[in-house]
Amino acid sequence: MDTTERDAYLRRLGVEHPAWPTVEVLRELHLRHLRAVPFENLSIHLGEEIVLEERRLLDKVVGRRRGGFCYELNGLFGALLAALGYDVTLLAARVYGEEGRLGIPYDHLALRVRTVDGGDWLADVGFGANSHCPLEFGARGEQEDPGGTFRVVEADRESEGGEFGDLDVLRDGKPQYCLETRPRVLGDFVAGAWWHSTSPASHFTRSLVCSRLAEDGGRITLSGRTFTVTSADGAREVTELSSDAEVLSAYRERFGMTLDRVPEVREGHGVG
């Protein structure tokens, strides 16, 4: 990432170039990213190829002002942090689903970030509703965050999670994903991205989502034609959009994304 690309990315987030790669700057970048760049899977339903290469991701997220899912968002955010002087490690995780079952290997990508003023942090701008700020990687107690109460704990070696990962990330007492601490590179996640964007078993191929953190700490989400505003205290206001024009306007006005057509889930999507 050259200086021109780095500065364009920072403008996308609405921040100035920081003087030092500190934890306070990391917190601000993390929060700004969640507010500015949507978590979305629209490429899958628009027939767009998902390519885990830095320049292609820059074109999508910065050039076209789109969002993406974990591999895209955390992959590119990690590149930005590295360009700003942070020590960044890409980590693989498996997401806990129904009845505590774990997803596929390389199910999720998260970041371990070391700052110049000490400490390692778990940064994750690609998990939808999650912590608003980075979590202290080495802390094992409760960490209070506007998004909930989080803990990073040693994985139970007798559990299914212990067969894969080293750490469990919990939100309000519920396991979110099992994290492996071995360093990875972006190319390691290509198979996971392909599976999630093609398999009928992936929830990404069976549903539409576009969501971002609101300024007040709540969340706005457009899922198909259902537009939901969730306030910071959990109150929800749901609106059904009746026309394609309203859907495209919502993408444009509420998420800053200009689309040529409305994405739709296709019956029988996926190749297995």
N, C-alpha and C positions, 0 to 999 in steps of 0.2 A: 504494500500500500504506500504510494508516494505521498508527498506533502499535499498536493492538490486534492487527491482523493480523500485523504485524512481530514482536511479542512472542510470539504464538501459534506462528509459524514457528520462532522461536528455541527455544521449548520443545519443538517437534517434533524439533529437532536436539540437545536436551539441553544448551544453552549459555546463559549469561547475556548480557545486552546488553553489547556491548563498549564501552569508553570511546572508542577511536579506531579508524578504519579502517586498520589497519596490516597489513603483510605477515604477521606472526605470527598475527594474528587471522584473516586470510584462509586461512592454512594450516589452522588449527583448524576453521573453518567448512567448508572443503572436505572434510577428512577425516571430520568428523562427518556431513556430508551423505551421503557414500558409505556410511557404516555404518548410517545411520538410514532412508534413503529408497531403496527398491529401484529398480533399473533393470528395468522390466517393460513388456510389450506386451499385458497382459490385456484392456484395453478393447476392442481390436480383436476379440477372441474372445468378449467378453461382450455385444457389440452396443451398446457405449457410444460416444457421440459424443466425438471428441477436438476440443476447442475451445481455440485458442491465444489466450485472453483471461485477463488476470491473475486476475480474481475467480473464474473457473471453475477455473483451475489451483490457486488457494488452497483452494477447496472440496475439490478432489480430493486434493491432497497433504497439506494441513494438516487440513482438516475431516474427511475420510474416511480419512486416514492411508494413502493409496495411494502408488504410485510413478508411473513413466511412462517415456517414451523421451526422446531428446535434446531435442526442441523443448520439451517440457513441463518437464523437470528443469532444463536450463540456462536456459530462458526465465524460470522462476520464481526460480531462484537468482540470476540477474542482477538481478531486481527487488528481491530481498532485499538484495543487496549495495549497490544504489543507495540503498535506504532507510537503509542504515547509513552512508552517506557516501562510498562508493567511486565512482570514475569508471568506468563500465562501458560497453563497446561490444560489441554483438552481431556475431558474424562468421559468415559462411557457409563451408561446407567441402563437399568431395566425398570420399567414403570410397573407399579402395583396396580392390578386391575381388580375385577370382581373376585370376591372370596380370597383375596390376598395372592392371587396368581400373578406371576411375573410375565412381562411381555418378552419379546424377542431379544436376543443379544443386539447391542448397539441400538436399543430402543429409543434412547435419549442421549443428548449431548449437553454437558454442563461444563463449567469453567472453574478451575482453581487459579486464583489470582494472588500474587504476592506484591505488596506495596513497598515503597521505599521507607515508610515509617514503621515497618514491622508488621508481621502477621500475615496469615494466609486466609483467603476469603472464598466462599462458594458463591459465584455469580451465575445467575440463570435468568435470562430475559426471554426464554423460549419455552416456558412451561404453562402458558396461559395464566390462570389465577394462581399466584405463588407469592413468595416474599417480595415486598416492594424494594428492599435493600439487600445487599449481599449478606450472607450469613458467615459468622466466624467459623472457619473450617475446623479448627482444633478444639473449639468449645464443645462440651458434652452436656451442658445444662440447657435450660429453656432460654430461647432467644425471642424476645418480644418484638413484633413487627406489625405495621398497620395491616398486613395481610393475614395475621394470625400469630399463634405461638408455635415456634419451630424448634426442632432439636435435630442435631446431627449425632448419631449414635453408632457404636460398633454393631455390625450386623451379627445376628444370632447364627452361629455356625451350624446349629442343628435345624435351622429353618431352611425353606427353599431359597430365601434370599442369601443365606450364608454360602450356598453352593456357587454363587457368582461373585457377589460384591464384598466390599470391605465395610461400607458405611450405609446406614439407612437414613434417609431424610424424612422427618415426620412433620406434619402440619396439624396442629390441634390434636395431637395424639395418634393420628392416622398416617401410616407409612405412605409416602408419595412415590419414592423410587429408591432403588438399591444402587449405590454408586461404587464403582471400581476406581481405585486410586492410581492405577497404572497409566502413565502418559500415553495419549493417542494422537493421531494426526487426522486432519479432516477427511482424507481419503478412506480412512477406516470405516466411515459411516455411510459410504455410498450404498452398500447393500441394504442397510436399514432404511435409508431414504427411498430406495427403489421399492422395497416391500411395502412401506407405509403409503406410497403413492400409487401402487398397482394392485395390491392384494385385496380380494373381497373381505378378508378377515380383518383388515385394518379399519378402525373407526374413521380414519381420514377419508377413505374412499366412499364411505356410506353417509357422510354428512358434510354440511358446509359450516364453516365457522370463520368469523372475523371479529376480533375482540381486542380492546386495549384498555389500559388503566385510565380512568378519568382524573381530572385535576383535583377533584374533591376526595380522592381515594376510593371512589366507587369504580364501576366498570361499565362500559358500553359494549354490547355484543349484537352482531347481526348474523343470524343463522337462517339461511334461506331467505324467507320473507318475514321472519320474526325478529323484530328489533327490541332489545331489552336494555333498559337502563337500571342498573343496580346501584343503589346509594351506598355510602360507606357503612351505614348501619344495617345493611342487608335488605332494605325495602326495594321491591322490584316494580317497575312499570313496563308493561309489555304492550307493544303495538304491532298489529299485523299490517304489513304493507301490501297494498292491493294491486299495484301495477309495476311493470318493469321500470318505468320512469322514476317511481318512488324509490325502488331498490337502488338504482344507479345513483340517484341523488343522495341517498344515505351513505353509500360508499364514498362519494365525493365530499359531502359536507361534514360527515362525522369521522371519517377515517383518512381523508386527504388523498383518496385513490380514485383515479379516473379510469373507468373500465369501458371497453367498447361494447360489451354485452353482459347480460346477467349470467353468472355462473349457475349451473344446475347439476344436481346429482343425476348421473345417467344410470338407468336400470342395468344391472349386470356389469357395472364398472369393475375393472380389475382383471388381471390376467392370471391370478392364482399365485 
